[in-house]
Amino acid sequence: MEKAKISAIQLFVLMVLFELGSALLVPLAIDAKQDAWIAILIGMVFSFVLLLVYHKLYWYYPDLLPTEYMQKIVGKVAGNVLAFLYLFYFMYDASRVLRDFGEMLLTFAYPETPLFIANALLMLIIIYSVRKGIEVIARSGELLFMLMFLLSVVGFILIVVSGLIDFTNLQPVLEEGIVPVLKVVVTQTLYFPFAEAIVITMILPYLNNPKKAKLTMFCAAGLSGINLILTMVINISVLGVGLTARSQFPLLSTVQTIQVANFLERLDVFFMLALVIGIFVKISVLFYAAVIGSASLFKVQSPSRLTYPLGLIVLFMSISIASNFQEHIHEGLKVAMYVLHIPLLVVIPIFLLLVAFLKNRKKTRG
């Protein structure tokens, strides 16, 4: 670990921007149709249980990275294997978000630009940020947080003034009952984006006041969940369920419809800035976790040496993981859930907590 400290407010900002990240881009929980906002709300509430699991592990080992305390919990060999799996997951997740960024940029702004060039430009900035350390990433997050929410408030006001919102698109509520909504929760919203916050456990040891970790994580998850709920309510109210489901990036499609006094229109490019901020922070946090975890696992004295080789891996993974955007989305919603999300975000953390609890109880008795 580098010798750095971040405040609870900086952790809060990083976690909010991380969870908003690419989740603002996609039609989140649209399989629940007009009840998508309910699926997001229930997914947020259920994720608090997982956040308790992640925090309890941190509470047992406050000065160690997860890649380090895994070895203490299940032994060196098994711990190294688990640590490597999580490092791969962080890099894979970073490459997916980078692909989202590239596809968005090519769709709305630079259709003739190669995907590799768009992704490479952002990756270079992220590598530079990660080389500077977690304090620089956290301070950058604080500055960008204010800009992002200013843009969000302005966008909301313009949509309301434009008279685009039609709340009848949200009716009937629970038309097919609660079961389809719960199905979306356990297959999508619980993991993306809320349980992805497991990467924050790689940053918790840098917190200057460990007692504030739990409250900070809960508040961040709550605020990001509320923002995602409002976003989907607006998307469905403006576009309707059908158009929201068909749109690759429904939020930008919603912003495209803004027209005030025949003067303010075509603001989607302007509001792409807010989405780029969230994506930048999300990839930076994931990539930083991969770099610092790899340095810990492979006993590299200077983590910054790993930024360029790991950055190249993430860049090429973002290009090669799917041949087109539809395949990319299918892989994220169907394949990654069973192969990565359920084992790495739910099953393994709960197992580690049980073993850690038993070990610490024996120590306490001794």
Secondary structure, 3 states (H helix, E strand, C coil): CCCCCECHHHHHHHHHHHHHHHHHCCCCCHHHHHHHHHHHHHHHHHHHHHHHHHHHHHHHCCCCCHHHHHHHHHCHHHHHHHHHHHHHHHHHHHHHHHHHHHHHHHHHCCCCCCHHHHHHHHHHHHHHHHHHCHHHHHHHHHHHHHHHHHHHHHHHHHHHHCCCCCHHHHCCCCCCCCHHHHHHHHHHHHHHHHHHHHHHHHCHHHECCHHHHHHHHHHHHHHHHHHHHHHHHHHHHHHHHHHHHHCCCHHHHHHHCCEECCCEECCHHHHHHHHHHHHHHHHHHHHHHHHHHHHHHCCCCCHHHHHHHHHHHHHHHHHHCCCCHHHHHHHHHHHHHHHHHHHHHHHHHHHHHHHHHHHHHHHHHC
